Amino acid sequence: MSQIGNFFDWLFNDRTGVLVLIVGGILLFLVISIVLERKTRKLYHNHEKSPDDWDLFDDSDDESGWSEFDEDNH
């Protein structure tokens, strides 16, 4: 077997190789997401937040949702 064949055999048939493949994939997508997030923030740096905008990490209780559900149970 060639060196490349040995590498792919280790990568897909050995437990350590599969773990390296999974962790490498996670790191690859993490780097891609960070780069794309920075490009998006740079592109929309002058965007003023309007009431119609939403934020995935917004912790304010002024929006409807689970906070109203929790208030009904008290």
Backbone as CSV, one residue per row, in Angstrom:
resi,resn,N_x,N_y,N_z,CA_x,CA_y,CA_z,C_x,C_y,C_z
1,MET,0.831,-1.188,0.000,0.000,0.000,0.000,0.872,1.247,0.000
2,SER,0.372,2.278,-0.615,1.135,3.520,-0.658,0.928,4.325,0.619
3,GLN,1.685,5.388,0.743,1.570,6.256,1.925,0.176,6.860,2.022
4,ILE,-0.379,7.284,0.869,-1.718,7.879,0.869,-2.755,6.831,1.249
5,GLY,-2.577,5.628,0.760,-3.487,4.542,1.111,-3.447,4.232,2.597
6,ASN,-2.254,4.234,3.161,-2.117,4.003,4.603,-2.784,5.113,5.408
7,PHE,-2.638,6.351,4.928,-3.247,7.477,5.630,-4.772,7.361,5.637
8,PHE,-5.367,7.069,4.479,-6.817,6.948,4.413,-7.317,5.732,5.180
9,ASP,-6.537,4.673,5.193,-6.890,3.497,5.992,-6.919,3.854,7.472
10,TRP,-5.922,4.610,7.928,-5.889,5.050,9.323,-7.040,6.017,9.612
11,LEU,-7.309,6.937,8.667,-8.305,7.981,8.880,-9.713,7.413,9.002
12,PHE,-10.045,6.411,8.220,-11.418,5.903,8.204,-11.610,4.578,8.930
13,ASN,-10.554,3.852,9.212,-10.706,2.529,9.825,-10.188,2.439,11.250
14,ASP,-9.535,3.477,11.732,-9.011,3.471,13.095,-9.837,4.446,13.937
15,ARG,-10.054,4.099,15.178,-10.870,4.945,16.053,-10.255,6.337,16.222
16,THR,-8.952,6.409,16.359,-8.269,7.704,16.488,-8.400,8.515,15.208
17,GLY,-8.286,7.870,14.061,-8.419,8.560,12.789,-9.810,9.144,12.600
18,VAL,-10.825,8.401,12.964,-12.198,8.910,12.856,-12.399,10.080,13.803
19,LEU,-11.835,10.009,14.985,-11.922,11.115,15.932,-11.232,12.359,15.370
20,VAL,-10.075,12.188,14.758,-9.368,13.305,14.126,-10.218,13.878,12.993
21,LEU,-10.871,13.029,12.235,-11.732,13.475,11.141,-12.905,14.301,11.663
22,ILE,-13.536,13.871,12.734,-14.676,14.595,13.311,-14.236,15.926,13.900
23,VAL,-13.181,15.915,14.703,-12.690,17.151,15.327,-12.199,18.124,14.254
24,GLY,-11.530,17.600,13.230,-11.081,18.453,12.138,-12.244,19.099,11.402
25,GLY,-13.323,18.354,11.200,-14.504,18.912,10.555,-15.150,19.993,11.391
26,ILE,-15.238,19.766,12.687,-15.803,20.780,13.588,-14.957,22.045,13.560
27,LEU,-13.649,21.901,13.629,-12.763,23.066,13.594,-12.841,23.795,12.261
28,LEU,-12.951,23.060,11.166,-13.069,23.672,9.848,-14.326,24.530,9.765
29,PHE,-15.464,23.980,10.189,-16.702,24.746,10.138,-16.710,25.905,11.128
30,LEU,-16.014,25.771,12.248,-15.888,26.871,13.192,-15.109,28.027,12.578
31,VAL,-14.008,27.722,11.914,-13.212,28.766,11.260,-14.020,29.432,10.144
32,ILE,-14.736,28.643,9.351,-15.567,29.201,8.280,-16.627,30.122,8.848
33,SER,-17.286,29.714,9.935,-18.344,30.543,10.516,-17.791,31.842,11.099
34,ILE,-16.616,31.797,11.700,-16.012,33.015,12.246,-15.649,33.980,11.123
35,VAL,-15.075,33.465,10.041,-14.714,34.322,8.909,-15.963,34.950,8.296
36,LEU,-17.005,34.165,8.093,-18.230,34.701,7.502,-18.918,35.699,8.434
37,GLU,-18.883,35.461,9.729,-19.473,36.402,10.684,-18.734,37.728,10.648
38,ARG,-17.416,37.702,10.583,-16.641,38.952,10.521,-16.909,39.708,9.230
39,LYS,-17.019,38.979,8.112,-17.333,39.635,6.843,-18.713,40.276,6.890
40,THR,-19.678,39.591,7.494,-21.030,40.128,7.589,-21.066,41.354,8.480
41,ARG,-20.391,41.324,9.610,-20.354,42.492,10.492,-19.663,43.672,9.818
42,LYS,-18.622,43.401,9.044,-17.927,44.469,8.331,-18.828,45.063,7.247
43,LEU,-19.609,44.223,6.585,-20.498,44.674,5.521,-21.647,45.515,6.063
44,TYR,-22.182,45.121,7.213,-23.338,45.813,7.789,-22.971,46.595,9.043
45,HIS,-21.783,47.192,9.083,-21.330,47.894,10.285,-22.170,49.126,10.605
46,ASN,-22.813,49.738,9.633,-23.587,50.952,9.875,-25.086,50.677,9.981
47,HIS,-25.458,49.425,10.166,-26.866,49.050,10.268,-27.405,49.407,11.650
48,GLU,-28.413,50.287,11.678,-29.036,50.633,12.954,-30.111,49.609,13.272
49,LYS,-30.159,49.209,14.509,-31.126,48.192,14.919,-32.519,48.801,14.964
50,SER,-33.451,48.144,14.312,-34.837,48.600,14.298,-35.687,47.647,15.136
51,PRO,-36.919,48.026,15.460,-37.769,47.131,16.258,-38.062,45.806,15.564
52,ASP,-37.975,45.752,14.233,-38.250,44.515,13.515,-37.064,43.563,13.491
53,ASP,-35.872,44.041,13.857,-34.702,43.176,13.881,-34.787,42.214,15.053
54,TRP,-34.244,41.029,14.876,-34.188,40.057,15.961,-32.751,39.621,16.154
55,ASP,-32.471,39.160,17.346,-31.123,38.738,17.701,-31.223,37.361,18.339
56,LEU,-30.411,36.454,17.880,-30.437,35.095,18.399,-30.066,35.056,19.874
57,PHE,-29.180,35.935,20.307,-28.708,35.935,21.679,-29.309,37.068,22.502
58,ASP,-30.437,37.602,22.088,-31.081,38.694,22.804,-31.762,38.147,24.057
59,ASP,-31.422,38.694,25.215,-31.973,38.217,26.478,-33.057,39.128,27.029
60,SER,-33.493,40.105,26.269,-34.498,41.036,26.788,-35.851,40.345,26.898
61,ASP,-36.641,40.768,27.878,-37.943,40.157,28.128,-39.081,40.921,27.479
62,ASP,-38.776,41.925,26.642,-39.837,42.733,26.071,-40.490,42.072,24.851
63,GLU,-39.963,40.969,24.366,-40.549,40.283,23.235,-41.477,39.188,23.719
64,SER,-42.460,38.861,22.904,-43.360,37.773,23.265,-42.626,36.451,23.099
65,GLY,-43.080,35.456,23.805,-42.423,34.154,23.713,-42.539,33.410,25.010
66,TRP,-41.469,32.769,25.401,-41.489,31.922,26.587,-41.676,32.717,27.869
67,SER,-41.264,33.986,27.860,-41.406,34.761,29.090,-42.881,34.938,29.434
68,GLU,-43.766,35.138,28.444,-45.201,35.239,28.723,-45.746,33.900,29.215
69,PHE,-45.238,32.802,28.665,-45.680,31.502,29.111,-45.310,31.266,30.559
70,ASP,-44.105,31.681,30.948,-43.681,31.515,32.318,-44.502,32.375,33.274
71,GLU,-44.911,33.564,32.835,-45.687,34.439,33.701,-47.071,33.885,33.968
72,ASP,-47.631,33.107,33.036,-48.956,32.530,33.230,-48.959,31.463,34.306
73,ASN,-47.825,30.841,34.572,-47.773,29.737,35.537,-47.610,30.214,36.965
74,HIS,-47.384,31.495,37.208,-47.126,31.978,38.562,-48.408,32.205,39.302
